[in-house]
Amino acid sequence: MKQLIRIILTAALVAGAAFSLAAPASAGDPQIDAAKAQGVVGERIDGYLGIVDGGADASLMRRVQDINNKRRAAYDDLARQTGTTPEEVARVTGEKLIAQTSPGGYIMDASGSWKKK
């Protein structure tokens, strides 16, 4: 029973901390916000940003990669702190970011397909 409680508390900690670390990595970036509004960039289920179609220029692609690198570092740090894996942290964060994506935004589901929310 104690182990189950510990697992639940760890999962809750991971979920909250992961989201708080990853969300600022792209929040308020005008280039990313505009690309999301245009349907060029979307949130992936694995916790990273993705290019939805081939309409991204080199500057936008670099910006997406920069944000994803910051997210990866945050996921690694949180995984070390909570005794979980970076993939678990990223997945929980991806689910939260997708849940908060505005209607009309693009999200990538577990099958790897882009869908308009």
TAKAKA-V162961 format. One record per run of one state. SS is the DSSP state (2 for helix, 1 for strand, 0 for the rest). FROM is the first residue (numbers start at 1). LEN is the number of residues. If there is no record, write none. Layout:
# TAKAKA-V162961
ss-><SS	SS>
from-><FROM	FROM>
len-><LEN	LEN>
This chain:
# TAKAKA-V162961
ss-><0	2	0	2	0	1	0	1	0	2	0	2	0	1	0	1	0>
from-><1	2	24	30	38	41	45	49	52	58	83	86	100	106	109	114	117>
len-><1	22	6	8	3	4	4	3	6	25	3	14	6	3	5	3	1>
